Amino acid sequence: MAKEIQKIPVKRFVIDTKVSQFEPIETEINGKVYKIDIITPLMLKDLKKYEDLAATGDMDAIMKQVEILGGIPKAVCENLDVRHLKGMLNYLSDRVFNAEKYEEPSSKNDSGIVEENIPQ
């Protein structure tokens, strides 16, 4: 008699990169909307390069960080009030590093963890 394979429910973390679970990060400047759909480790690595300089108030570093996190070209940033740039950088950083504060209640339950019957 053949031994029956027992199926035990296990949890698996599932990511579908074709459909994001996260809302895009949008910034509007003078009626034009700039949007970032995905934040990658390479973007954060690039961001880190400018962190120390931005902390000292270096405007080129701040504009580069805004460009990385917000998709806002440097040419646009150069014409903005410094206080707006710093505010945007704070907002964009908060959206990336504290994303749970901005999630809709319905998406909080969508953790990516699903139960499936996987043969053991």
N, C-alpha and C positions, 0 to 999 in steps of 0.2 A: 504494500500500500504506500503510495507517494505521500510524503509529508507536505501538509498545506503550509504555504507561506503566510505568516501572520502579518497583517497590515496594522501598523501602529501610527496613530496621528502624530506627526512631528511638525514643529514650526520651522518656517524657512523665511528668510528675508528676501523679498522680491523687489527688484528695481526694473522699471520699464523706462529706458531713456528716451523713447519716442514720445511718451506722454509724461510731462513733468507733474509731480505731486505738489509742486510749489508754485505760488503765484510769481509772475515776473516782478522785478523791482523796477518801478517807473519813477522818473523825475521829469517834471515839466518846467521848461524855461521859455518864457515869452510865447506860450502857445504851442511850442514844439515838445513832443514827448520823446524822451530817451528811455530805452528799455534794455534790461539785461534779463535773459531767460534762464541762464545757468551760470553758476559760480564754480569754477574748476580749481583743483589744487594748483595748477600752474598760474592761474590768476592770483591766488593768494600768495604764492611764492614771489611773484612779481611785485605784489603789493608790499610785502615785507621789506623789499629792497629800499623802499622810500619811507618806511615808518619812522626811523630815527630822525631823518632830515625834516619830515613833516612835523614832528613833535617840537622842533626848534622854530617852527614858523616859516620854513623854506617854502615859498609859494610854488615853485616849480614842482616840488615833491607833493604838495597838497593837490595841485592840478592833476598830476599824474595819477594819484590815488583816486581822485574823482573820476578820471577817465577810465580807469580799470574797473571800478565798482559800479559806475553809472553809465558807462558807454558814452560819456559826454566828451566831445573832442576838445583838445587843448585850446583851439582857436575860439571856442565858445566860452570856455572858462576864463580866458584872458580878459574878457570884457565884462566880467561879473564883479560885483562888490566882494571884497575879501571876506566879509562877514557871511555872505551867502555861500561862498565856497566852503568855509569852515563848517557852517550849518549843514550843507549838503553832505560833506564828508562824515560828519557825526551821524546823520540820518542813514546814509548808505551803509556805514559800518554797523550800525545798530540792526539794520534789516538783515545783514549777512550773519552777524555773530549772535544775534538774539532773535532768530527767525520765529521761534515759537510764540513770541509776543504778537506777531502779525498774522498768524494762521487763522483762517476762518474756523469756527467751531466744528463744522462738518469735516474739515480735513484733519483735525486733531486725532480723530479715530483711525485715520488712514495711515498707519505707521509703516506699512510695507511688509508687516509680518502676517503671513497667511498660514493656515493649517492645511496640510495635505496628507493623504494616505500614501506614504512612500514605503515600498517593500524594504524590509530590513534584512 
